[in-house]
């Protein structure tokens, strides 16, 4: 049962970025500079591994980071809240 719950959470997390509109680098810098989004360094601890790629995206009226993270030699996609 616990595995099923974990799998469901992972599947929902993987599906969430599909609705996100990712920003250009200039737009991402502006969102962070204006205080609307947190800097990547502020949320990096939530990644749980080495971040190999990061995109700041707008989703549902807020911001999320879509991260590619290396964990135990495998790269996985994670979505982390970036809204203030």
N, C-alpha and C positions, 0 to 999 in steps of 0.2 A: 504494500500500500504506500509506503514511504517513497519507494522508487517511482511509483506512478505519479505521485504528487510532484516530485522533483522533475520528472520528464514533462509534465504539464506546464510547470513554471518555465522550463527551458524553451519549450515550444512557443509559449506565449511571448516570451522575451525575444525570440528569434523573429516572430511574425510582426511585432510592434514596429520595427523600423521601416517596414514596407509603406506605411502611411506617412513617414517623415519626409520633409523637404529639406535636403541638406544644403548648407550654405557654401558660398565661395569662401576662399581664404580671407578676402577683404571684408565680406559680410560677417564672418565669424569673428574677426578682430574687432569690428565695430560692436557686435553684440556683447563681447566680453568687456571692451573698453567702456561701454555705456552702463555696465552693471546688470544688463538683462540676463546674461549667461555667466556661469562660473568658469574660471580658467581651467584648462585641462589638468594642471597640477593639483587643483583642489579636489578633483574626483578620481585621480589616478589610483589611490589606495583601494577604491571600490572595484578596480579591474581584476584584482586577484592574480595578476601575472604581469608579464612584460607586454606593454602596449606596442604593437608593430604598425598600427594604422589607427587614425582617429578622424572622425568627421563630426562637426557640430551641425545638428539638424533641428528644424522647428517641427514640433509635433503636438497636436492638441492644445494649441495656445501657449505652449512652453518650449523649452529647449532640452534636447538630449544629446549625449555623445554616443555615436555608434562606433564601437571599438573593436578592432581585431586584436585579440590578446593571445599570447603564447603561454600556455599552461601545460607543464609536464611534456613539452615537446610538441603539443598539438595547438593549432591556431583555432580559436573559437570566436564567435561574434557575441558581443555583449552590448546592451543598451543601458546607459547610466544617466540618471536625471542631471541636468545641468542648469535648471532654472533657479533663480534666486528667490 
